[in-house]
Amino acid sequence: MTAADPAGRFEALPLSPCGLGESPFWHPDEAALYWIDIPGRAIHRWHPAGAGHTAWSLGDSPLDEPGCIAPLLGGRLLLAQRRGLRVFDTATGRCGPLLAEAPYDTAHERFNDGKADAQGRLWVGTIYEPRDRAAGALYCWTGGRLNRVLGDVTVSNGLAFAQDGRGMLWSDTKAHRIDRLVLEAATGAVSARQPWKQFDLRDPAQPLSTYGGRPDGAAIDCEGACWVAMFEGQRLLRLAPDGTLLSEWPLPVRCPTMPCFGGPDLKTLYLTTARHNRPADELAEQPMAGCVLSLRVAVPGLPVHFAQG
């Protein structure tokens, strides 16, 4: 991989690009970065010390498409695929039986962004692929049950939990909106869904060069600021707890997908990106599209939460 950021801020992992990288997290016990490639139907792991890379294929069926992963104790992963929830064993490279079947029509919907909270509950939303109405939903996997929590979303994304465990951010990428939910840590009940940040919609005739993008994946740092990847906006934002813009980073790629914090000090920001279905001229100008980018930052992020299997 020889691609470079023209501005010199971001570095790309020296790997072949993904079609659509997503769901990155830093595994503290393994000192490794994990992420998925949705159209590539694969899980990736990168050890910065020694530059070790492992990729696991998840299969050839559309039902094998991954939406997100979360770490489990014992070197396993909780994996949300189009077909449902499963456990993936990194030692064997194999998936276990279904923990929960997909609660939707897999021809039109799939699991998308998901993360575990401090209590080990996995929150995972769906994307309604026709994108013509808000027919997706947010689910919670807890106690061996998959419960539907909220609906009225088209592209569920941007899940991020406040450090105190009492707040949760949740995006609808299609609506260009981030909502804030009140989370009851003990029970997992959510309430008080309110718009937290609304971004301008794109006019169909508007060129991408003047478009700010729509909120995709997100991560919260130890000061409570939310880092948001703006898909098609070619920028990464850092927002204050009240939604005020604190800082903005222009990117060498049009389509960032999700940030996370890693490294021993959690001051390395990793950012997955996409190249799947992008125009050929755009890809020619942006060779880092699909790569995992990294940036050293001043404020550390929060450690990943482990899910309960």
C-alpha positions in Angstrom: 0.0 0.0 0.0 1.6 3.3 -1.2 -1.3 5.6 -0.9 -0.7 8.8 1.2 -2.8 11.6 2.7 -2.0 14.7 0.7 -2.4 16.8 3.8 0.0 14.5 5.7 -2.3 14.1 8.7 -3.6 10.5 8.3 -1.7 7.3 7.7 -3.2 4.2 6.1 -2.6 0.7 7.4 -0.4 -1.1 4.9 -3.1 -3.4 3.7 -5.3 -3.8 0.7 -8.5 -1.6 1.0 -11.8 -3.0 2.0 -15.0 -2.5 0.1 -16.7 -1.0 3.1 -14.8 -1.1 6.3 -16.9 -0.8 9.5 -17.2 -1.6 13.2 -13.6 -1.0 14.3 -12.6 -1.6 18.0 -9.3 -1.8 19.9 -8.9 -5.1 21.8 -6.9 -4.1 25.0 -5.9 -7.7 25.9 -4.6 -8.5 22.4 -3.3 -5.0 21.6 -5.0 -5.4 18.3 -7.5 -3.5 16.1 -10.5 -5.4 14.7 -12.9 -4.3 12.0 -15.1 -5.8 9.3 -15.6 -5.5 5.5 -19.3 -5.7 4.8 -19.4 -6.5 1.1 -16.1 -8.5 1.5 -17.9 -10.6 4.2 -14.7 -10.7 6.3 -13.4 -9.9 9.7 -9.9 -8.3 10.0 -7.4 -8.1 12.8 -4.3 -5.9 12.9 -1.4 -6.0 15.4 0.5 -2.8 15.1 3.5 -4.3 17.0 4.9 -6.5 14.3 2.4 -5.5 11.6 0.6 -8.8 11.8 -2.7 -9.0 9.8 -5.3 -11.8 9.9 -8.4 -11.9 7.8 -11.3 -14.4 8.2 -13.8 -15.0 5.4 -17.4 -15.4 6.6 -18.8 -17.1 3.6 -20.2 -16.4 0.1 -23.9 -16.0 0.8 -25.5 -12.6 1.2 -26.8 -13.9 4.5 -23.1 -14.0 5.7 -22.7 -10.2 5.4 -21.5 -8.8 8.7 -23.0 -5.6 10.2 -20.9 -5.3 13.3 -18.7 -7.1 15.8 -18.1 -6.7 19.6 -15.5 -8.5 21.7 -16.4 -11.3 24.1 -14.3 -12.7 26.9 -12.0 -15.5 25.9 -10.9 -14.3 22.4 -14.3 -14.6 20.8 -16.5 -12.1 19.0 -20.2 -11.4 19.0 -21.1 -11.1 15.3 -24.2 -9.6 13.9 -24.8 -10.9 10.3 -27.7 -10.4 7.9 -28.9 -13.9 9.0 -28.7 -13.1 12.8 -26.4 -13.1 15.8 -23.6 -15.6 16.2 -20.4 -16.1 18.1 -17.2 -16.1 16.0 -14.1 -17.9 17.5 -10.9 -16.3 16.4 -8.9 -19.4 17.5 -10.7 -21.7 15.0 -11.9 -19.1 12.5 -15.4 -20.5 12.7 -18.9 -19.3 13.6 -21.1 -21.0 16.1 -24.8 -21.7 15.7 -27.3 -18.8 15.6 -27.9 -17.2 18.9 -30.9 -15.3 17.5 -32.4 -15.4 14.0 -32.8 -12.1 12.1 -36.0 -10.5 13.3 -36.7 -8.9 9.9 -37.0 -9.8 6.2 -33.4 -10.5 5.2 -34.3 -9.6 1.5 -34.7 -6.0 2.5 -33.0 -5.4 5.8 -29.8 -6.3 7.6 -28.0 -5.6 10.9 -25.8 -2.6 10.8 -23.9 -0.6 13.4 -23.8 -2.1 16.9 -21.9 -1.8 20.2 -22.0 -3.2 23.7 -22.7 -1.0 26.7 -20.9 -1.2 30.1 -23.3 -3.9 31.2 -22.4 -6.1 28.2 -25.7 -5.6 26.4 -25.2 -5.5 22.6 -27.2 -2.7 21.0 -27.5 -3.2 17.2 -29.6 -1.5 14.6 -30.7 -2.3 11.1 -30.6 -0.7 7.7 -33.8 -0.8 5.6 -32.2 -1.1 2.2 -34.9 0.4 0.0 -34.3 3.6 2.1 -37.7 4.8 1.1 -39.2 4.8 4.6 -38.1 4.6 8.2 -38.7 0.8 8.5 -35.5 -0.1 10.4 -35.2 -0.6 14.2 -32.8 -0.7 17.1 -32.5 -4.0 19.1 -30.8 -5.1 22.3 -29.3 -8.5 22.9 -29.3 -9.2 26.6 -30.0 -12.2 28.8 -30.1 -14.5 25.8 -32.9 -12.6 24.2 -33.1 -10.1 21.3 -35.5 -7.3 22.1 -36.8 -4.6 19.7 -36.3 -1.3 21.5 -37.1 1.5 19.0 -38.2 1.9 15.4 -38.6 4.8 13.0 -35.1 4.7 11.5 -34.0 4.0 8.0 -30.2 3.6 8.5 -29.4 2.9 12.1 -25.8 4.1 12.9 -23.6 6.1 15.2 -24.2 4.2 18.5 -22.0 5.7 21.3 -22.3 5.6 25.0 -21.6 8.4 27.5 -18.9 7.7 30.1 -21.4 7.8 32.9 -23.5 5.1 31.2 -26.7 7.2 31.3 -26.8 8.6 27.8 -26.6 7.0 24.3 -26.3 8.7 20.9 -28.0 7.0 18.0 -27.9 8.2 14.3 -30.2 7.8 11.4 -27.8 8.4 8.5 -30.6 8.8 5.9 -32.2 11.5 8.0 -28.9 13.3 8.6 -29.8 13.3 12.3 -28.2 12.2 15.6 -30.6 11.5 18.5 -29.8 11.4 22.2 -31.4 8.7 24.4 -31.5 8.4 28.1 -30.3 5.0 29.2 -31.2 3.3 32.5 -28.0 1.4 33.1 -29.4 -1.2 35.5 -32.3 -2.2 33.3 -31.3 -1.2 29.8 -34.5 0.9 29.4 -34.3 3.8 27.1 -36.4 7.0 27.1 -36.4 10.7 26.1 -35.4 10.2 22.5 -34.6 13.8 21.3 -32.8 15.2 18.3 -29.2 16.1 19.4 -27.7 17.2 16.1 -29.3 17.8 12.7 -27.2 18.1 9.6 -28.3 19.7 6.3 -29.8 17.3 3.8 -28.3 17.1 0.3 -30.1 18.6 -2.6 -30.2 16.1 -5.5 -28.5 18.7 -7.7 -25.9 19.6 -5.1 -22.3 18.6 -6.0 -20.4 16.5 -3.4 -17.8 19.2 -3.2 -20.2 21.4 -1.3 -22.0 18.7 0.7 -21.1 18.2 4.3 -22.1 14.6 4.5 -24.3 12.6 6.8 -23.5 11.0 10.2 -22.2 7.5 10.1 -20.3 5.8 12.9 -19.2 7.6 16.1 -17.0 7.3 19.1 -16.9 9.2 22.4 -13.6 10.4 24.0 -12.8 10.8 27.7 -13.9 14.5 27.7 -17.4 13.4 26.5 -16.9 14.7 23.0 -18.4 12.7 20.1 -16.3 12.0 17.0 -18.5 11.5 13.9 -17.6 10.2 10.5 -19.5 12.2 7.9 -20.2 9.8 5.0 -19.7 11.5 1.6 -18.7 14.6 3.4 -15.0 13.8 3.4 -14.6 15.0 7.0 -14.4 13.9 10.6 -16.1 16.0 13.3 -15.5 16.4 17.0 -18.7 17.6 18.8 -19.1 18.8 22.3 -21.6 17.1 24.6 -24.2 19.7 23.6 -23.6 19.1 19.9 -21.5 22.2 19.3 -18.7 21.8 16.8 -15.3 21.7 18.5 -13.1 20.7 15.5 -13.1 19.3 12.0 -10.6 17.2 10.1 -10.7 17.2 6.3 -10.1 13.7 5.0 -8.3 12.2 2.0 -11.4 10.0 1.3 -15.0 10.9 0.5 -16.6 8.2 2.6 -15.4 7.7 6.2 -17.5 5.2 8.1 -16.5 4.8 11.8 -13.8 6.0 14.2 -12.5 4.3 17.3 -9.7 4.9 19.7 -6.7 2.5 20.1 -3.2 2.0 21.1 -1.9 1.5 24.7 -2.9 5.1 25.6 -6.1 5.2 23.5 -4.7 8.2 21.6 -4.6 6.7 18.2 -7.8 7.3 16.3 -8.5 4.7 13.7 -11.0 5.4 11.0 -12.6 2.8 8.6 -13.6 4.0 5.1 -15.5 2.8 2.0 -14.8 2.5 -1.7 -17.7 0.1 -2.6 -19.9 1.5 -5.5 -17.9 4.7 -5.6 -17.3 6.4 -9.0 -14.1 5.4 -10.8 -12.8 9.0 -11.1 -13.3 9.5 -7.3 -11.3 6.3 -6.6 -8.6 7.4 -9.0 -8.2 10.6 -7.1 -8.5 9.0 -3.6 -6.4 5.8 -3.5 -6.8 5.6 0.3 -10.6 4.9 -0.1 -11.4 1.7 1.7 -8.3 1.8 3.9 -8.2 2.0 7.6 -6.7 5.4 8.5 -5.0 6.5 11.7 -4.3 9.8 13.4 -2.7 10.6 16.7 -4.9 12.8 18.9 -4.5 14.7 22.1 -7.5 13.5 24.0 -7.8 9.7 24.6 -10.9 7.8 23.9 -12.9 5.4 26.0 -12.1 1.7 26.1 -14.3 -0.8 24.3 -17.0 -2.6 26.3 -17.1 -6.4 26.1 -20.4 -8.0 25.2 -22.0 -11.0 27.0 -22.5 -14.0 24.8 
